[in-house]
Amino acid sequence: MKSITIQGTKRESVGKKATKALRNADLVPCVVYGEGEPLHFSAEERAFEKLVYTPDAHTATLEIEGKKINAILQDIQFHPISDKILHADFYELSESKPVTMEIPVRLEGRSRGVVAGGVLSRPFRRLTVRALPADLPDEIVVNITSLRIGQKIYVGDLDSSKYTFLHPDNAVVVAVRTSRVAVDDSDDDEEEEGAEGTAEAAAEGGEAAAADNAEA
C-alpha cells in the first residue's frame, strides 16, 4: 500500500491555549498512539491533502524530528462550518499486529444486467478489513461482468485469504436491480450457444463441401 509522508514537529505543550495557537497558524494538532507513550506533534494542514481528500487508501509515514513512524490515520476531526482539520489521531503500525482499515471497492467489467437496462446498486464503496500491515490491499476489485438483473455479490463471495472483512457474509456489496426499461437477459446464454452451434455447423458444412470437391 502506498504511503504519504507527513512532516511533523513535536509538541511541548498540549493545553488549550497552545492548541488554539497551532490552529491559528494553520497547523493541525496530532497524536500518534503505539506501544509506548502517545507522541503529540503538529503538522501543516496542507500535508493532509493527499491522505484525506482522496478516494484511495494510504498509510502514513510520520517524520518527526528525525524519527520515522509508519502509521495509519485512525481518526480525524473537522470544524463543522469551515471544514478545517481540527485534530488527527494516528496509530503506529507493527509488522506483527493486525490493524483495521477502510479499503475502496473498485468494480471491474460491465454488468450484463446493466446492459439489459438494469440499475447498478452499490451499498458499499469502501469495505472495512483487518489485516497485518503487509497484507493491506490498495483496493478490493469486484468483477461484475456476469452479474444479471436481480443478482447480487455478497461480502462472503469475495476473496479474503489475506485479510478479514469486518462485515457479515450476507452484506451486499453490489447488485443489479430491475427498472422500467429493463429487458429479460436470461436468454443471452441460449442465444450465444445457438450462434456458436450455427457457426460450428457452417464450418462442418464447408469442410464436407471441400472434401467432395477434392474427391471429384
Beta strands, then each sheet from edge to edge (+ up, - down):
strand 1: 3-10
strand 2: 27-33
strand 3: 39-44
strand 4: 59-64
strand 5: 67-78
strand 6: 85-92
strand 7: 99-108
strand 8: 119-121
strand 9: 126-131
strand 10: 140-143
strand 11: 152-154
strand 12: 164-165
strand 13: 172-177
sheet 1: 1+ 3- 2+ 6+ 5- 4+ 1+
sheet 2: 10+ 7+ 9- 12+
sheet 3: 8+ 13- 11+
end
